[in-house]
């Protein structure tokens, strides 16, 4: 028999591998479904790629790859026989089988026992070899099988890397010198001290300078002023402003050139007036909460509909999502998205096509993992009601009700959070930020195919008026939702709030227990009115006056989306930097009519501001001097040593923003065939032409229609984007590289003939796509009437987005349903006034 098995496996020996360090073994879940070793058909693990497949999907992998040998894993779970000793250790058939395997359901070891079974299966004949079978199998096969059975699951291998990345304490942390310069950092409104950047800002812990970071390949970053500041001052440590939480902050050491830990970060931050450690967190029932939960008890009870006998529902569209530990923000967002027909059609309607054309590693394919989760939520396979016999048995034993186990979104979470500093962690996150992140990923992965995020996209018309000249400028931008303020001054129970505040202060002064909190009740109409009010434009430069002036901006809908996202701005920072949530109730309506907010465009009585950009302002010490480009000569020499011309290497380093040899190498590969490839780097003069200016561009200002800087175009083309598309993106974003990169992803290239056909019908209706601009490519917009009906909302419990819990309510088949992690029930009293993100669908024209 041993010889027979050896001969049988000989043709397949080259395809059988032993897992190496770094290999991920997916032995707890199928790559295409939520089948596991506990499922009826078990799980098949490829002995070459170590990917896992359910019974319905293993044949596809065999046909696509020709890989024939799989390990079949099956776990039999059953209730202990009556009379079994309490606390007995669950019985197992093979001690080493499924070591480190994560179960898809939670079993009480005292009530259940399980038997593990493993065997090799050879396709296409499904020949089975039971394991262990050490004496009869070749040594290599035995070693490979033992390694797979003993390997940690793919998730246990990656969680320490992504969630608990080891960062060393900076050598400067304990001896950091801080200047007594009376700098105090406000809780908001920051911008770089050397440019206009308001994102990716870093606070230098020595002198309190707020400066922008470097520009990165993915479009994030800034202009590198924080690094320049270090080179000038040698002040080593900086904190990223938007990462400061009660648990600490992201700290970077410029001298050590890596992220570091600062054990004294709270003291260093308090030097600049930032006190983030007043909120000491704890964990309760798996949800991150804080010590101020007392003021939120009613909120937790009302939103989760505690104390009510909620009826569980099962079947298609009623499957819960398991909480992986502070992952409820992901579960609620995905539940809402897959209740929208566009997402259902894209990912579930095209399920077989997506699976058939998936890459060899489907765990890293966005469309595959979205289709997997969508099918899991909508198929009903993982949401089946208990059988009558089970219900009778539960009643006899007086046990708790049968609950769904839900689907586990581990594979999707690992994919969509890859490389993201916040979502790759195991901390609670802002559901609205995650929603926008998912929409961005959908956009990037839908080029050339149906894009379900089209349903959210709309155009905003921004009208900016110079208060002195009264002239105006109209621009349009793409958006995916509106954020409405919460004006406390409009509260209908204002007197009650004032009384409560007086009692609270009195109790605080007399060291008595505070009174019961009072929640502000604000009409939604007041929130909408505040949203439409004009706002001041900071640092407004008037092209009519050729100088800075006061300016105001108003926003209106240039188009209405098919699905409207409304976020209530409930979160803010206190003066002490403690993030807090506004305790408000807003009477959000079931029906919404926004037609009065449709943009009207330039009026006959209005005069436009000239299309002129502000003049380039150079530092005093560089005026009248030639400016040499900054080039990382070490990176250029490293590339030159590979055999490329030195001048070409210097250009590559310059045009990729000194982002390292790898990026510069990609630029070289993309530009090797150009005739001036090896020519020295030449740049147009950065000094404004002293010759007299024309009447169209006085005082050295630059007309908006001018071509963007060649270095910016080169950076985008080095990333693989077409030159014409890159120029168009830069022109549309005033030569801002970060915004241009986002513009490219949201404005895929369109053939001219296709564009003209799209623009032929410009009359907005319920099913019409229109283009944002008159240019050859623009965002696809589903315009229509501005009348909406509420169909879903996500609610947050807790005092901060960094803590608490999320649930969502969705209206299905005319009834509200509450999705609370894996539990799905009919809602008795949906708390519409306590929501955080609301979702409306457009009503058809009457």
N, C-alpha and C positions, 0 to 999 in steps of 0.2 A: 504493500500500500504506500509506503514511504517513497519508493522509487516511482510509483505511479504519480504521486502528487508532485514530486520533483520534476518529472518529465512534463507534467501538465503546466507547470509554472515557468518552464524554461523560456518559451517565446515571449513572456511578459516581464522577465527579470530586468531588462533595461529600463522599463517604465516604473519600476517600484523604487521609491526613494526612502531614505531614512530622514526624518525631520532634522534640519540643522538649526543652529542658533539663529533666531530671527524669523524662522518659519512659523506662520500662524496656522494652527490646526483647528478647523471649524467643525468641532464634533458635538456641538450643542444645538445647532440650528441650521436649517437649509438656507442656501443663498438666495433662493427664489420664493420661499414660503416660510411659514412659521412652524413647519414640521420639525420634530425633534426626536431623540431616541424614545421618548414617551409616546409619540404618535403611533397610530395603528400600524403604519408601514415602516416605522423606525427611520433611521437616518443612514445614508450611504456616504462614506468619506473616501474621496479619491486618494489612492495610495501614491499619486504623483504630485498633485497640487494641494492636497489636504483640504480641499473645499468640501463642504457638506451638502447633500442633496436629498430631498424627500423622494418617495417612491415615484411621484408623478414627474419629477424633473431629472432623475439620474439618467434616463435613456437619452434625453437631449444632450447632456454632457458627453455621454459615450459617443453619440453620433457626431458631435462637433469636434471632439478631440481625438477619438479613437482609443482613449484610455479605457482599458478593460477591467482592471483590478480595483475593487472597492472593498472597504471594510464596512460591513453592515452592523450597526449598533442598535440594540433594542433593550429598552428598560420596561420591565413588567412591574407595575405598581398595583398593589392590592391591599385591601383592608385586612388587618390582623384577624385571625379567627377568634371567635368569642371565647373569653377565658384566658387569653394570652396574658402573660405577666406584664403588669404596667411597667413602663420604662425599659422594656427589653430592647436590646440593640437590633435594629432592622437586619433581617437575614439577607445575605448576598450569596450568589452562586460562585462568583470569581472575585477574589479580593482585589486584584489589580485592575479589573475592568472599569473603565470610565472614571478613573481617578481624576479629581478636580472638576468633574462634570457639573455644570450648573443646571439645576432643574428649572423647568418652565412653570412649575406650580409649586406652591408651598405645602409640604406635607409635614404633619406632626409625627416625629419618629416613634412616638408611643402608640400611635393608632394605625400606622401603615408599615408595610414591609415591601421590599422590592428585590427583584432578581434581574441581574444584568446578563445579557447574552451578546456575544460578538462572533462574527464569522467573516471569512473572506468570500466575496462573490465575484465570479468571473463572467463578464458580459461577452457576447450577447446571449450565451446559453444559460446564464444564471446558475452556473455550477457553484455549489456552496462547500466551503471548508470550515468546519467548526474550529473555534479558538478557545483556549490555547491548544496548539498542536505541535509542540516543540520538536518532538522526535521525528515527525514525518515531513516537516517543512524545511526547505533550504535555510541555512543560517541567516542569510541576508533578509529573507522574508520574515523570519522570526524576530530579528532585531528591529526591523521596520514596524512590525505590528506592535511589539512591546513599546516602542517609542511613541507611537500614536496613542496607544491606550494610556500611557503615563504622562503625556503632554498636557500642560495647562491649556484651558480653553483659549481661543483667540482673544476673547475679551479680557480675561485675567492677565494675559501677556501685555495687552496694550494699555490697560487702565493705569498702571503705575507710570508708564511713559507719558501719557497725555494728561493725566489728572494730578499726578504727584511728581512732576519733573523735579529732579534734585537740583537745587540752586544753592550755591555756596555763599557764606557770609562775606561781605566785602571787607577788605583789609582797612578801608577808610571809615567803616561804620562807627567804631567806638571812639575814634579820635578826630571825627569830622569837626572842622572849624566852621562856625556860623557867624556871619557879620551882624553886628548890632546896628542895622540901618533902618530900623522901624518899618520894614516892609510887611504889609498885611495883605494876604491873598483873599479876595472876595469869593463867595461860593459859586459864582457864575459870571458870565460875561467876559471870559478870558480871551485874549488874542496874543499872538506873538508880538514881542516888543520891537521886532525888526521888520515885520511884514504883516499882512492882513490875515494870515492863517488863523483859523479858529478851531482847528482839529489837530489831533496828534501833538498836543502841547505838553511840554515838560517843565517842571519846576526845579530849578537848581537849588539844592539844599544848602548851599553855602551863602549865596547872596539873594535868593528869592527871585531870580530872573525867570520869566516865563517865555519860553522860546519853542519853536517848532522842531520836529524831528526830521529825519531824512526822507526822501521820496523813494518808495519801493516799487518793485516790479508789478505788484497787484494794484497799483494806483493809490495806495494809501501813503500817508506820510506828509512831509512838508518840504521846506527849503534848506534844511540842515543847519538852522541857526543855533540850535542847542549845542551841536558838535563844534561849530565855529567858536561859540562862547567858551567851551572848555579849552580849545586850543589857545585862546587869548588869555584866559585866567587860570587854567589848570584846576578849576573847581571840579572835583571828580564825580559827585553823585547827583542824580536827578530822578524825580518821581514823575510818572505819567499822571497828569491831573485827573483824567476820567476813570482811573483805576482805584482811586482812594476809597476804601471801605472800612467798616469797623474792624475788619480782620487784618488790615495793613494796606499795602499798595505795591505796584510794580516799580521796582527801583533798578536803575541802570548805572553801571560804572563805566564812564568814558575811558578811564585809564586802563581798567581791566578788560574792556571791550566785551562785556557780557552782562546779562541780567544777574543781579545779586540780591542777597538778603541784607536788610538793615534792621537789626534787633531794636535799635533806638528810633525807628521811623516815627513812632508817635511823638516822641520828644522833638525830633527834628521838624516835624510838621507843625507842632504847637508853637514853635519859634516864629512861624509866620501866621499864627492865628487860626490854624486848622486843628480842631479837636474832633477826631473821628472815633474815639474809643468809649464814648458814653453809652453806646448801644452794645451791651454784652449779650451775645446770642446764645441760644441753647437749642436743642433739637427735641421735638416732641412729636410722636406718632409719625416719624419719617419726614416731617415738614419743618423747615428751618423757620423759627420764630424768634421773637425778642422779648425782653423783659417788660415791654409796654403792652403785651398782649391783653392785659386786663381791659384796656380801653377798646379792644377789638373783639371781645368775646361775642358780642351780639352779631358782629359782622361775620364771624366764622359760622355761627349757628344759622343765620339767615341765609347766607349764600349757599351753604351745603344742605339747607332745608333739614337741619337736624331736628329730631323729635317727631318727624312726620313718618307715617308708614308708606314709604315710597315703594311702588311696584316695579320690580325689575323687568326689563324688556330684553328680548333676544331676537336674533336673526340678522338679516342683511341691514347694514347701516347702524347696528346697535352693539357693536363690539367695542369694549374698553381698551385702553392702552395702559400697560403696566408702568408704574413709576419706578424708574431706575435709581431713585434717590435724587430729589430736587430736579426731576426732569418733567414735571407737570406742565411747565411752560411749553415744551415741545408737544406733549400729548394733546393739549387743548387746541393749539394752532393747527395741528394736522387733522384733528377731528373736524374743525370748521372747514378747512380747505377741501377735504374730501366729501363734504356735503354740497359742494358747488359742482354743477354739471360739467363745466369746462375741465376741471381737474379729473373728474370721473372719466370723462370721454378720452382725455389725453393719456392717462396712465392705466386705467382699468379697461377701457374700451379697446386699447391697443396692446393689451397685456401679452398676447402670444407673439405679436410682432416684436415687441420690446425684448422679450425673453429670447426669441430665436436669434435676434441680431445683437445680443449682449456680448461684451468682450469676454475673453477667456477667464478673467477674474471679475465676476459680476458683483462682488462685494464692494468694488470701487467705482461702480457705474451709477450715476445719479438717477437716470431714468429707470433702471432696473430696481433700485431700492425704493423709489417712489411708487412704482407699480406694485412691488411686493407689499408695501404697507397699505396702499389703497385697496388691493385685493383682500388683504387680511381684514380690513375694517368693513368692507362692503359685501364680501362673499357670504357671510354668516357661518362659515366653517368653524370659526373660533368663538361663536356665541350661540350655543345650543341650549335650549331649556332643559331642566332636569326631567328625567323620565318619572312616570307616576310611581314606580316602585321605589325610586330614590326619595321622592317626597314623602311617601308613607313611612319609609324607614326613618327619615329625619324627624317626622312628627312623633313617632314612637320613642325615639331617643331624646326628644326635646332639644334638638340641636339647632344651631343657627341656620338661616336660610341659605340655599344654594347660591353661590356667587360665581360670576364669570371669572376666568383667570386672565382674560385680555391677551393682547399681543405685545411682545416686547420689542421696542424700536431700537435695540442696541446697534444693529448694523447701520441703520440710517443715521443715527446720532453720531456714530463714529465717523461716518463719511462727511456729513454736512458741517461738522464741527472741526474737521481737520484743518489745522493751521490757524484757527480762530482763537485769540487769546482768552476769550470768555466762555464760549460755548463748548470748548474742549475740556473745560473744568467740570467738576462735580458740584458746583455751586448753583444756587438758584439764579435765574436770569430774568430779564425783562421780556415778557411774551411779545410785546410790540416790536422790539428790536429783532427778536428771532423771526417774527413774521416777515419783516422787511428783508432779513437775511435769506430766507427761503425764497421769497419772490425774486431776489437778485440771482440766486442759483438757478431758479426756473428760467429766468431770462437768458442766462449764459448758456444753458444746456438745451435751449429750444431753437437755436439758429437753424433755419431751413425747414422747420417743422411747426406744427401747431403750437402756439404759446398760450397756455391757460391763464397766465398772468395778464394777458390783454384785458381780461374782464375787470381788472382793478385800475388799469391805467387811464389817466385823464390829463387834460391840459389845464394849467392854471395861468390865467392872465394877470400879470403884475403891472400895476400902473404906478409909476414913480413920478412925483411932482416936485419940482424945485419951488420951495416956498417963496423965494424972492422974485424969480422971473415968472412964476406961474406956468412955466412950460412943462410938458409931460413927456414921458417915454413909456411905451407899451412893449412888454416882452412876454414870451410864453415859455413855460417850463413843464416838464412831465412830473407827475406825482402819482402816488398810489394810495392816498388817504388824507384825511384832514385831522388836525389836532385842535380841539376846541378848549379854550381856557375855562377855568371855574371861578367866576367873579363872586367872591364872598359878599361883596357889597350888595349883591342882588338876592341874597338869601331871604326866603319868605318868613323864616323864624329868627330874624335878626335880634329882636328883643330877648328872646330866649337864649341866644348865643352870648349876648352881652352880660346877661345875668349869670350864666354859667362861668364866663371868664372872670367875673368879679369874685364869685365864690371860690373858684380855683386858686386865684391869687391870695385870697384871704386864708384858705386852708394851707397854702404853701408857707405863708408868713408865720402862721401859728402852729406849723408842723402837725397838721391834722390830715386825716385821710381825704383825698380829693373827692369832689362830688361826682355823681354819675355823669359821664360825658354826654354832650349834646351834639348831634350830627346836624350839620348845616344842610338845609334843603334849598336847592337852587333850581329854578326853572330852566329847561333846556333852551328855551327861546333866549334867555339871557346869555347862555354860553354861546349860542350861535351869533348873537348880536356882538359879543365881545370878539368873536372870530373875524367878523367882517369890518371891525373898526379900523381906521387908518393907524399905522404905526410909524414911528420915527425911523429913519434910515441912518444908522451910525456911519460917521465919516463919509457923508454923501459929497461927491464931487460933481458940481453942476457944469455940464459942457456948455451951457449958455453963458455962464459967468466966468468960465475957465478958472474956477476956484472952488474951494469947499464951501458948502452952504447947508442950510437946513432942508431936509427932504422928507416926504412922507410917502408911504407905500400902502396900497390897498390891493387885495387879491379877490378875484372872482373866478368862476368856473368858465373856462373857454370851451369845455366839453364836459359831459356827465358820463361817468363810467357805468358799466352794467352792474357792477357790485361796488358799493361804497363802504370804505372802512372809516369809522369815526373813532378816534382815540380821545378819551377824556384825560386832560392833563392833570393827573392827581398827584404826581410826584414832584418834589422840589427839594431844595437844600435850605436848611435853616442858616442863620447867621453864624452858627458855630460849626458849619459844615456837616452837621448830622443829617443824612438823607431822611426825609419823612414823607408820609403819605397824608394828603388832605382828607379828612374824614367828612365826606360829603355824600349826599344822596341827590341824584338828578333825575327828574321825571322824563326820562328819554321816551319819546313817542313811538308807537308802533308804525305810524305812517309819517313820512317826511316829504315836504314839498320844497325844493330848493330852486325852482325855476326863476324866482326873483333874483337869484344870485348869479344868473348867467351873464357872462361878460358882454359888453356892448362895443368894445373897441374904441378907437379914436373918434371923438366927437367933432362936429363941424366947428364948434366954438373953441376947440383946443389947438394949441400950437406945440409941435413936437420939439424936443431937445435935439440939438445937432448930434449926429452919430460920430462923436469924437472921443477918443480915449484920453485919460489923463496923461500928461507928459511924463517921460521917464525921469525920475529923480535919483541922482547919484549922490553918494556920500561926499561931503566937502573935500575930503582928502584925495578923491579920485577924479574930480572935475579937471578937465584940461589935460588928463594923463591917459596914456594908452593902458588898457586893462588886459592883462594876460590871463588866459583861461587857466582854471585850476585843474590839474591833472594828477592823478595818482601814478607817479612815475614808477613805483615798485610794481604795480599791476601791469603797466605797459611793458616793462622789462621782462616780466614773467611770460607774457604772451610772445615777446620778441624771441625769447629763448626757444620757443616752439617752432621758429622758422619763419614767422610772419615779419613783413617790413616794419621797422620801428615806428615810422610815421603813421602807418595804418593802425598800429596798436595804440598810439597816442590818441588818434581820432576815435577809435573804438571806446577807449576808456572815457574820453570826454563826452561823447554823444550818448553814453549810457549812464551818465550822471555819477561817475566814480563809484558804481555799485559793485565793483569787484571783477576779477578776471573771467568768471563764468559768463556774466552778462555781456562783457566786452567780446568774449569769444563768439557768442551767438551773433553779435553785430558783425564781426569779421566774416563769418560764414555767409551772412545775408548780403554782404556788400563786396565780396571778393571779385566779382565780375565787372565792377564799375571801373571806367577808364582812369579815374583819379584816385583809385584805391590807395596807392602808395605815395600820393602827393602830400606835402606838409599840410598841417591843419591851418586853415585860414578862416577867420571869422569876420563878419561885418563889424564895423566900428560901433561900439556901444555908446559912443558920445553923440548926442544929438547934433545934427548938421547945423552949423552956425549960419548957414545961408538964410536969407529972408524966407519966412513961411508964407504959404499961400493963404488966400482968404478962406479956404475951406478948412484949413487946419492951423489956426492961429496959435501962437505961443508954444510951438513945438509939439502940440498934441498930435496924436496919431489917429487917422481915420480908422474906423472899425473894419473897413473892407480890406485893409492891407493883409498881405500874406503873413502867416505865423512864422515865428523864428525857425530857421532851418534845423537848429539843434533839437528843438522840441519835436519836429517832424521826424528826425532821425531816430529819436528814442522810441517813438511809436512804431515806426517801420521796422526797427530792430527786433521788436516783439512779434513781428509777422503780420502786422496789419497793412493793408494796401495804402500806398502813398496818398491817393486822392481821398480815401476815407479818413485818413489821419488828418489831412489838412482841413477837411470839412469839420471834423470833431473839434479841432483847435479853434477854428473860426466861430463855431457855435458856443464855445465856452470861454471866450476871451483869452485864449492861449493858456488856460489852466490845465496842466497835465493830468492832475487827479480827476477833474471833472471830465476831461476829454476821454480818458480811459473808460469811465462809466458811460459816457455818451456813446462810445463805440459799441459797448456791450448791449446797450438798449436801443441802438439804431443799426441793425444789421444792414450790410450792403444790399441794395435792391437794384436789379437790372432796370434800365431806363424804361423799357417797354412795359415791364410789370408795374413800375411806379405810375406811369401815365394811365394805365388801366385802372389802378387803384384810385387815382385822383379824378377819374371821369365823373363819378357820382359824388358830389359834395353835399348833397342834401342829407342832414343827419336823420337817422331813424333808428329803430331798435336793433337792427342787425347790420348796420353799416360800419365799415372800417373807414377811417379817414386819416390822412397824414397830417402831422403837426406842422410841417413847414412846406413851403413851395419848392424846396430843394429836392434833389433826386432821391433822397432817402430820409425817412423820418419815422417817428414812433407811430405804431398802428393804434388807432383810437376807436373804440366802440362808443360813438356818441348817440344820444337819445334824450328823451325827456327827463327832467330832474325830479320825478316822483318815485318814492321808494317805500318799501315795507321791510321792517325788521325781521330777520330770520335767525340770527345767532348773536350771542355776546359772550365774551370771556370776562370772568370776574377774578379779582385778586383779593386774598385775605392776608393781612399782615401790615406792618408799618413801613415796609420798604420793598422795592423790587428785588433786593438782595436776600430777602427772606420771605417766609409765608408760603402760600399755596395757591394754585390756580385751578379753577373748574370752568367748564363752559356749558351753556344751555343752547340747544339748537331746536328749532321748530321743524318737526317732521310729521308729515301726514296730518297736519292741522293740530298737532299737540306738541307742547314743549317737553323736551327730554333733557335731563341733567347727566353730563358726563364727568364723573369724578374719579379720575384714574381708571382702574379696571371696572368700576361699578357704573352701570348704565341703568337709569330708572326714569319712569315718568315723573315729570315735575308737577308738584302740587301748587307751588307758589313761586314762580320764577322771579328772582330779585332784580328786575330790570333797572331799578334805580341805583344799584350798587355796582354796575358793570364798569369795566375798564376799557375794553375794546368792543365796539358794536359793528355788526355787519348787516348791511341793507342790500336787498336786490331791487332792481328797477322794475317798476310797474309798467305794463304795456300802455300804449297811448289809448286814451279813452275815445 
